[in-house]
Amino acid sequence: MKKLILSAAFLAFAGLTTVKAAEVKSAVITIQQDSTTKTPVKVEELPDAVKTTLKSDKYKDWTANTAYLVTTSDKKEWYQVDVSNKEGQAASLKIGKDGVVVE
C-alpha cells in the first residue's frame, strides 16, 4: 500500500514539473528592418555605364544573371548584379549608376 501511495505521489509530482516546464515563455526578438527596396531590373535594361563595367577586363569572364535596383531610405541607389562564371562560382556586385563598383 505504501508503494502504491509513493508511486502515485511521484507521478503527480512528475506531472506538475512537466506542466511547469511547458509554461516557460520564450524571449521575443524584434528585428528592425531598414526601408531598403530591391526592384528587379532586366540585365538588358541596365544603364550603359553599368554594362560597360560588366564588360571590362576585370569582369569579362563573369555572366550577369539577375539585377536589382537597390534604393535605401536616404535615397541612395545602386545596382546589385548577381553574376556567375564558367567554374560555377557566384558573386554579387554592387555597382553605382555611374558604373563604379562600390566595395
C-alpha positions in Angstrom: 0.0 0.0 0.0 2.9 2.4 0.8 4.4 1.7 -2.6 1.2 2.5 -4.3 0.8 5.8 -2.5 4.5 6.7 -3.1 4.2 5.8 -6.8 1.0 8.0 -7.1 2.8 10.9 -5.3 5.8 10.5 -7.6 3.7 10.5 -10.7 1.7 13.5 -9.5 5.0 15.4 -8.8 6.5 14.4 -12.2 3.3 15.6 -13.9 3.4 19.0 -12.2 7.0 19.6 -13.1 6.3 18.7 -16.7 3.4 21.3 -16.8 5.6 24.0 -15.2 8.4 23.3 -17.8 5.9 23.8 -20.6 4.9 27.2 -19.3 8.4 28.8 -19.8 7.9 31.7 -22.2 10.5 32.4 -24.9 12.1 35.7 -25.4 10.6 38.0 -28.0 13.1 39.1 -30.6 12.3 42.0 -32.8 14.3 42.9 -35.9 14.1 46.4 -37.2 14.3 46.4 -41.0 15.5 49.4 -42.8 13.5 50.7 -45.7 15.7 49.4 -48.4 13.8 48.3 -51.6 15.1 46.0 -54.3 13.4 46.4 -57.7 14.2 43.7 -60.3 15.7 45.0 -63.5 16.3 43.1 -66.7 20.1 42.8 -67.4 19.5 44.3 -70.9 17.9 47.4 -69.3 20.9 48.3 -67.1 22.4 51.7 -67.7 25.2 51.8 -70.2 27.8 52.7 -67.6 26.9 49.5 -65.6 27.0 47.4 -68.8 30.5 48.9 -69.6 31.7 47.9 -66.2 30.4 44.3 -66.6 32.2 44.1 -70.0 35.5 45.4 -68.6 38.6 43.1 -68.3 38.0 42.5 -64.6 34.5 41.1 -65.1 34.6 39.8 -68.7 34.7 36.1 -67.5 31.5 36.7 -65.5 28.0 36.5 -66.8 25.2 38.7 -65.3 22.2 36.5 -64.3 19.9 38.9 -62.4 20.0 42.6 -61.5 18.2 44.8 -58.9 17.9 48.5 -58.4 18.5 49.0 -54.7 17.2 52.1 -53.0 17.9 53.0 -49.4 15.8 55.2 -47.1 18.2 58.1 -47.6 17.6 57.8 -51.4 21.0 56.3 -52.3 20.7 54.0 -55.3 22.9 51.3 -56.8 22.6 48.1 -58.8 23.1 44.7 -57.3 24.1 42.4 -60.1 24.3 38.7 -59.4 27.0 37.1 -61.6 28.5 33.6 -62.2 31.5 32.3 -64.1 32.2 29.0 -66.0 33.7 27.4 -62.9 30.3 27.7 -61.2 31.3 30.4 -58.8 28.7 33.0 -58.0 29.1 36.6 -56.7 27.1 39.7 -56.2 28.4 43.1 -57.4 27.3 46.4 -56.1 27.6 48.9 -58.9 26.7 52.6 -58.8 24.7 54.2 -61.6 27.9 55.7 -62.8 29.4 52.3 -63.3 31.8 52.4 -60.4 31.9 49.2 -58.3 31.0 50.0 -54.7 33.0 47.9 -52.2 
